[in-house]
Amino acid sequence: MTDTRRRVKVYTLNEDRQWDDRGTGHVSSGYVERLKGMSLLVRAESDGESGSLLLESKINPNTAYQKQQDTLIVWSEAENYDLALSFQEKAGCDEIWEKICQVQGKDPSVDITQELVDESEEERFDDMSSPGLELPPCELGHLEELAELVASSLPSPLRREKLALAVENEGYIRKLLELFRQCEDLENTDGLHHLYEIVKGIFLLNRTALFEVMFSEECIMDVIGCLEHDPALDGLPRRHRDFLTKTARFKEVIPIGDPELRAKIHQTYRVQYIQDMVLPTPSVFEENMLSTLHSFIFFNKVEIVGMLQDDEKFLTDLFAQLTDEATDDDKRHELVNFLKEFCAFSQTLQPQNRDTFFKTLSNMGILPALEVILGMDDVQVRGAATDIFSYLVEYNPSMVREFIMQESQQNDDDILLINLIIEHMICDSDPELGGAVQLMGLLRTLVDPENMMATANKTEKTEFLSFFYKHCMHVLSAPLLANTTDDKPSRDDFQTSQLLALILELLTFCVEHHTYHIKNYIINKDILRRVLVLTASQHAFLALCALRFMRRIIGLKDEFYNRYIMKNFLFEPVVKAFLNNGARYNLMNSAIIEMFEYVRVDVKSLTAHIVENYWKSLEDVDYVQTFKGLKLRYEQQRERQDNPKLDSMRSILRNHRFRRDARTLDDDEEMWFNADEEELEDCEAVVPPSDNKITKACGGAGENEDLMDPISKFMERKKLKDSDDKEVLGKSSSLSGRQSPSFKLSFSGSTTKTSLSSPPASLRPGSPGSGAKGSPPTAATVTTKVGLVDYPDDDEEDEEEVGGESKEETPPLSKKSKLSS
């Protein structure tokens, strides 16, 4: 059975020199056959005694293991792979440390088992054969010599380790700090400068055992004092100690009963101050030499958060005083700031630990407490509460949404937490609306469907969005509706415009990511008409926000939205804004033109609406082709509506649905077919249609016949093909007395009606080229099989069916003459 002595966390050092938590488990040591040696094993505690392995590491005799802060063991298994075990109890750390030292044959009293070096073999041999580094006497007269020794030892890892051991074993740090006090009393500037270089060098030794001495309660202020006397400051020392003792004050808003925790908080603050403010910015070569300092701060913060989190009495008192009406404002301000800093500390935790942290705060009632705090008048308290709320929303928005929906069953809309957030956004007194921007981002996260969960029993998206549009949307849109009652914004000052722009940004997000909820709200509340009032604002950014909102709606291609726009003539303020902008080439001009261009290409119903209602206002705009293109597209649509059969024919021709037989067209035939269709399409596109559409679009009656002939022949061929009698006409002996099947195809608006009751003139007896000039047409007409596609064998069939007419008498028809005859 495992005990807490063996309970550890496994950490690895990432590329950013930050420790990543790999999990919590129980450590043991034993012989592993696969690794051929004694090894450290950590099994995940969540999986029980037979849980998965978090760590399996052989205790290598040449690996340097370091023991830090009584509960940490740190080592490197590769050049860029550092590991750490953080023990819950010191006894467990000591037990494993003894096992490691036993394998390596070391005395357990040491804090490092090996000396890692990178020198060549020759240098290593020389240094190992030499005795340990001997430090000069710790006296004022030897400070310069000691400073030079430290500086010369830093480049060599082996000499750095020897120097660290010498400083540690001889209790040198306390002796140096005693000299520092003497130098300050004697105002010995040179001695203070030497001490600065020495203490800075000791930091770069990167050794935990030295840090524990330097950061102890009795030494840390003198260490900071040594670092005040930088030679580069020309005799003007910093006053860091004055700041820490006189300016910086530790406020214990809730009494901390654990003296160890209190001391850890003091130590962490001061060490963080040394790292951020006192030590000079490390060079590229020195940055990795302070990794142990980063680790020292990191593990201190993890320990502080864990100790506070486990102290239920402390957290209970904290939230009780936060929500107590009898708590005075100053006290509440301090409590909120403490909670804010507590949450900020949690950001150093790994995801698993951070999840536990926020669950603990949630169970203690942090969200109801924030609701009370946000309802107060103190701006600073509300600002701190907003920062705490942002930590919660960013980490777990689902937890916040669940609380909001639960409280709606008991409270009125006005005091809901989310409505308090919206009201603070609307009432932000900052001229730049910094707080409103932050709150708008939080609201956007809460209503974002991408981070909403779906389970078998319920869908968070459906439930929360229904709640939001029922209980909150009216609060969000209130400033917009209040400011757009007339044709122009009621208030058009900069701050109000900024606020309306934020609201529009959130509404635009809703249009893009929500479906029927926002659609119903916009249409039922006539929101788009109100938004378009803002196109008359003197602030261009607000007018552009209004246009962007409409553009997102149009971009959905939703006919419900389109009918709403057309019914209420909502393009009118857009056209007015475009005309008021004049010929200025700016964002407003480009945004409106892009909107009309999109309509021209993709939205037929709005194209007709714009041309029918606003063409007279836009017809003179000729520096872009967008509006003329709108008119052309509109007329083409009308033409298709007026001539549904022509539109049907085009569809048939494009789809190649009917052919003479099942065989595939060869390349020449397909080129001929496509070229003719392209001519027809080009004829429509280049010249705008008029009332006499087919005739004018194609240039005249002769060209109209060219257009109608292939369709007529196609329909005749289709009729002949579908006939039960495959041979409508026999050979020349059976031609007389037969009538060709006849039907008519007419187009409204056309001045020419094409009849298929008689064959083309060029094939009638007596027509030019027939050999019988001037012969009148007879009642019995000759009907030929005329294909839409000119197949190679058609000429032979035609010559046989003309009955009696020889090849010399009837010249063969070309492809062009077949279509134009």
Long-range contacts (C-beta under 8 A, 24 or more apart in sequence): 2-26, 2-45, 2-49, 4-88, 4-89, 4-92, 5-87, 5-88, 5-89, 5-91, 5-92, 5-95, 6-92, 6-95, 7-45, 7-87, 7-88, 7-89, 7-92, 8-42, 8-85, 8-86, 8-87, 8-88, 8-92, 9-85, 9-86, 10-42, 10-54, 10-55, 10-83, 10-84, 10-85, 11-83, 11-84, 11-85, 11-86, 12-81, 12-82, 12-83, 12-84, 13-81, 13-82, 13-83, 13-84, 13-291, 13-295, 15-80, 17-287, 17-288, 17-291, 17-294, 18-294, 18-298, 19-84, 19-295, 19-298, 19-299, 20-350, 21-349, 21-350, 21-351, 21-352, 21-353, 22-54, 22-55, 23-54, 23-352, 24-352, 25-51, 25-54, 25-55, 27-55, 27-85, 27-87, 27-92, 27-96, 29-59, 29-96, 29-99, 32-56, 32-58, 37-103, 38-99, 38-103, 40-85, 40-96, 40-100, 42-85, 55-83, 55-85, 57-83, 59-99, 59-100, 59-103, 59-104, 61-103, 61-104, 61-105, 62-114, 63-113, 63-114, 64-112, 64-113, 64-114, 64-115, 64-116, 65-97, 65-100, 65-104, 65-112, 65-113, 65-114, 66-111, 66-112, 66-113, 66-208, 67-93, 67-97, 67-111, 67-112, 67-208, 68-111, 68-208, 68-209, 68-212, 68-292, 68-295, 68-296, 69-208, 69-212, 69-296, 69-299, 72-208, 72-299, 73-97, 73-100, 74-208, 74-295, 76-116, 84-295, 86-299, 86-302, 111-208, 111-209, 112-161, 112-207, 112-209, 115-157, 115-158, 115-161, 115-162, 116-157, 116-161, 117-157, 117-158, 117-161, 118-157, 119-156, 119-157, 119-158, 123-158, 124-158, 127-158, 127-159, 127-162, 132-162, 132-165, 132-166, 133-159, 133-162, 133-163, 133-165, 133-166, 134-166, 135-166, 135-167, 135-170, 135-172, 138-172, 138-175, 138-176, 138-179, 139-179, 140-179, 140-182, 140-183, 140-188, 140-191, 143-179, 143-191, 143-194, 143-195, 143-198, 144-190, 144-194, 146-194, 146-198, 147-194, 147-197, 147-198, 147-201, 150-197, 150-198, 150-201, 150-202, 151-197, 151-201, 153-201, 154-201, 154-204, 154-205, 154-289, 160-205, 160-206, 163-205, 164-205, 164-207, 164-209, 164-210, 167-202, 167-205, 167-210, 168-207, 168-209, 168-210, 168-213, 173-202, 173-210, 173-213, 173-214, 173-219, 174-213, 174-219, 176-226, 177-219, 177-222, 177-223, 177-226, 180-222, 180-225, 180-226, 181-222, 184-225, 189-229, 189-235, 192-226, 192-229, 192-237, 193-229, 193-231, 195-226, 195-229, 196-226, 196-227, 196-228, 196-229, 196-230, 196-231, 197-231, 198-226, 199-223, 199-226, 199-227, 200-227, 200-279, 200-280, 203-279, 203-290, 203-293, 204-286, 204-289, 204-290, 205-289, 206-289, 206-290, 206-291, 206-292, 206-293, 207-292, 208-292, 208-295, 208-296, 211-292, 211-293, 211-296, 215-267, 215-270, 215-271, 215-296, 217-263, 217-266, 217-267, 220-267, 220-270, 220-271, 221-245, 223-274, 224-270, 224-273, 224-274, 224-278, 227-274, 227-278, 227-279, 228-278, 230-280, 238-278, 240-273, 240-277, 240-278, 244-270, 244-273, 251-334, 251-338, 253-318, 253-331, 253-334, 253-335, 253-338, 254-314, 254-317, 254-318, 254-321, 254-335, 254-338, 256-314, 257-314, 258-307, 258-311, 260-307, 261-304, 261-307, 261-308, 261-311, 264-300, 264-303, 264-304, 264-307, 265-304, 267-300, 268-297, 268-300, 268-301, 268-304, 271-296, 271-297, 271-300, 272-297, 298-348, 301-345, 301-348, 302-348, 302-349, 302-353, 304-345, 305-342, 305-345, 305-346, 305-348, 305-349, 305-353, 305-357, 306-353, 308-342, 309-356, 309-357, 309-360, 315-360, 315-361, 315-364, 316-364, 318-364, 319-364, 319-365, 319-366, 319-369, 322-369, 322-372, 322-373, 323-365, 323-368, 323-369, 323-372, 329-378, 329-381, 332-373, 332-376, 332-378, 332-381, 333-378, 333-380, 333-381, 333-384, 336-373, 336-381, 336-384, 336-385, 336-388, 337-384, 339-366, 339-384, 339-388, 340-384, 340-387, 340-388, 343-387, 343-388, 343-391, 344-391, 346-391, 347-391, 354-395, 355-396, 358-391, 358-392, 358-395, 358-396, 358-399, 361-392, 362-399, 366-392, 367-392, 367-400, 367-403, 367-417, 368-407, 370-417, 371-407, 371-415, 371-417, 371-420, 374-417, 374-420, 374-421, 374-424, 375-415, 375-420, 379-429, 382-424, 383-435, 386-424, 386-435, 386-438, 386-439, 389-421, 389-442, 390-438, 390-442, 393-442, 393-445, 393-446, 394-445, 397-445, 397-446, 397-448, 397-451, 398-451, 398-452, 398-453, 398-460, 400-446, 401-446, 401-452, 401-460, 401-464, 404-446, 404-464, 404-467, 405-463, 405-464, 405-467, 408-467, 408-471, 413-471, 413-472, 413-475, 416-471, 416-472, 418-443, 418-446, 418-468, 418-472, 419-471, 419-472, 419-475, 422-472, 422-475, 422-476, 423-475, 425-499, 425-502, 426-478, 426-479, 426-499, 428-499, 431-494, 431-495, 432-498, 433-495, 433-498, 433-499, 433-502, 436-498, 436-499, 436-502, 437-502, 440-502, 440-505, 440-506, 443-476, 443-506, 444-506, 444-509, 447-506, 447-509, 447-510, 447-513, 447-514, 448-509, 448-513, 449-513, 449-514, 450-513, 465-514, 465-517, 466-517, 468-517, 469-517, 469-518, 469-520, 469-521, 473-521, 476-503, 476-506, 476-507, 477-503, 477-507, 477-525, 477-527, 479-503, 480-504, 480-507, 480-527, 480-530, 480-531, 481-525, 481-530, 484-530, 484-531, 484-533, 484-534, 486-533, 487-533, 487-536, 488-533, 488-536, 488-537, 489-533, 489-534, 489-536, 489-537, 489-542, 492-537, 492-538, 492-539, 494-539, 497-537, 497-539, 497-541, 497-542, 500-534, 500-542, 500-545, 501-541, 501-542, 501-545, 504-531, 504-534, 504-542, 504-545, 504-546, 504-548, 504-549, 505-545, 507-531, 507-549, 508-545, 508-548, 508-549, 508-552, 511-549, 511-552, 511-553, 511-556, 512-552, 519-558, 519-560, 519-561, 522-553, 522-561, 522-564, 523-560, 523-561, 523-564, 526-568, 528-553, 528-564, 528-565, 528-568, 528-570, 529-568, 529-570, 532-570, 532-573, 532-574, 533-573, 535-573, 535-574, 535-576, 535-577, 536-573, 536-576, 536-577, 536-580, 540-586, 540-587, 540-588, 543-577, 543-588, 544-587, 544-588, 544-591, 547-574, 547-577, 547-588, 547-591, 547-592, 547-595, 548-591, 550-574, 550-595, 551-591, 551-594, 551-595, 551-598, 554-595, 554-598, 554-599, 554-603, 554-606, 555-598, 557-602, 557-603, 559-605, 562-603, 562-605, 562-606, 563-605, 565-606, 565-609, 566-605, 566-606, 566-609, 569-613, 571-606, 571-609, 571-610, 571-613, 571-614, 572-613, 572-614, 575-614, 575-617, 575-618, 579-617, 583-623, 593-624, 593-626, 596-626, 596-627, 596-630, 597-626, 597-629, 599-630, 600-626, 600-629, 600-630, 600-633, 604-633, 604-637, 607-633, 607-634, 607-637, 608-634, 608-637, 631-688, 632-685, 632-688, 635-688, 635-689, 636-684, 636-689, 638-689, 639-684, 639-689, 639-693, 642-693, 642-748, 642-749, 643-693, 643-694, 643-747, 643-748, 643-749, 645-745, 645-747, 646-694, 646-747, 649-711, 650-680, 653-677, 653-714, 658-714, 658-718, 659-789, 660-717, 660-721, 660-787, 660-788, 660-789, 660-791, 665-789, 669-789, 669-790, 669-791, 672-789, 672-790, 672-815, 673-788, 673-789, 676-710, 676-819, 680-707, 683-707, 691-749, 692-749, 692-750, 692-751, 693-749, 693-750, 694-747, 694-749, 694-750, 695-750, 695-751, 695-752, 701-751, 701-752, 704-750, 704-751, 704-752, 705-752, 705-754, 705-820, 706-819, 706-820, 708-745, 708-752, 708-754, 709-754, 709-760, 709-819, 709-820, 709-821, 710-788, 710-819, 711-745, 711-754, 712-745, 712-754, 712-756, 713-786, 713-787, 713-788, 713-818, 713-819, 714-788, 715-743, 715-745, 715-756, 716-740, 716-741, 716-756, 716-786, 717-785, 717-786, 717-787, 717-788, 719-743, 720-785, 728-783, 728-785, 729-782, 729-783, 729-801, 731-800, 731-801, 731-803, 732-801, 732-802, 732-803, 732-804, 733-803, 735-780, 735-782, 735-801, 735-803, 736-780, 737-780, 738-780, 738-783, 739-780, 739-781, 739-783, 740-781, 740-783, 741-783, 759-783, 759-784, 760-821, 761-821, 762-813, 762-817, 762-821, 763-802, 763-821, 769-810, 769-811, 770-805, 770-809, 770-810, 771-805, 771-809, 771-810, 786-818, 790-815, 790-818
